[in-house]
C-alpha cells in the first residue's frame, strides 16, 4: 500500500481524540486513486491476500463510485464540526470565548459546501441546531463571545450577533447577586471595554484584537477541503 500512497499512512493519530474516525475517513478519501490503483494492480491480484473474503469485500467497496461519493459527503459534513471539537478539546486556550463563534462558523461552512444540495445537509443542520438549543445555548457562551476582543471589535461580525449583549447582561445581573454597587462596577467595566478606554485602547490591546483567529478556529491540520465539485 505504501508504494502506491508514497509512504503515507491511512491510520494516523488525530489532533483531537474525538476525531479518530473522521481523520481515518479523510485519509482514505485522500488516497482514493492510490487505493484503486493498488487493488487493480498485478501485485495485488496475484497475491494470496486478494483471495480472502474480507479482501474481496474491501476491493468491492474501493471500486464502488457510490462509496467514494458517500465518503466525500461525510467528510464535507463533519470537517467543520471537528474544528469545533478541536477548540473544545484544546488545552492551549480556554474555549469559552470562541465556542459561540465557532458553532456559527461551522454551520455556515456546512451550508456553503452543500449550497447546491440543501436537502442533503438539512437533516444534519437540524440535529446541530437541536443540540445547540437544548444543550449548549447558554448566556455564558454569549458573554464569552461579547468579551472576546477579536469578535466584539469586528464590526461586521458582531453586527450579526449583537443580541449577545443581552446574554452578557443576564450573566452580570445573575452574578452580581443583587448587589447594586457590584452591578454598577461591572456595567462600568463593560462600558470601558466597549469604548476601548484606558488599557483597552492601548496599541498592544488593539493589535491583539486584530490577530488572525484561523489557528484557533481551524485546529485540524493538513485537512484538504472537499468541495462540491469534487470529481468522484
Secondary structure, 3 states (H helix, E strand, C coil): CHHHHCCCCCCCCCCCHHHHHHHHHHHHHHCHHHHHHHHCCHHHHCCHHHHCHHHHHHHHHHCCHHHHHHHHHHHHHHHHHHHHHHHHHCCCCCCHHHHHHHHHHHHHHHHHHCCCCHHHHHHHHHHHHHHHHHHHCCHHHHHHHHCCHHHHCCHHHHHCCCCHHHHHHHHHHHHCCCCHHHHHHHHHHHHHHHCCCHHHHCHHHHHHHCCCCHHHHCCCCCCCCCCCCCCC
